[in-house]
């Protein structure tokens, strides 16, 4: 059975590079890319391009942020899996739930978000956590390692608006869950990996 390895760190800390290096000797790797590039978002497109250029051309890329657990249950053939990143998976999954319910009316979605009750927030967070439980459950059945990259969101300033504060807290609780369930955890600071759990 493979290991689950969490690699966390701040923006541009070197966490993705470190995570990729953990799998560089593996003969077959599936890269689970969780970002979405919206039309006209040249900055995000550039970020994605840089990530693509730095990883091995031999790796298979699977672009998805939904049903990752199901994908893992159906694709056992790889010697390693790299999910980059947990933070984007969580927020993209959230917005996909909103689109499922309200369509692509983003003005309406923003209005709904602004009016969330605590009960509605708790239900949404529970759905996000269910998705992560499925990922971990199926990762435990893999023969190869699953490396999860996640942003460390608790070391910066407190966000200005309520939605961002709420989602920062969700990210933190997702990271706590992943840290607890992972066999190894690394915190990357200024390009230097620190072993937190092994």
Protein Blocks (a to p, Z undefined) as FASTA:
>chain_A
ZZdddddddehklmmmmmmmmmmmpmbdcdddfbdcdehilmlmmmmmmmmmmpcfkbcc
dddfehklmmmmmmmkbfbdcdddfklmmmmmmmmmmmmmnojafklmmmmmmmocfklm
mmmmmmmmmmmmmmmmmmmmpmbdcddddddfklmccdfbfklmmmmmmmmmmmmmmmmm
pmbdcddeehiacdfbZZ
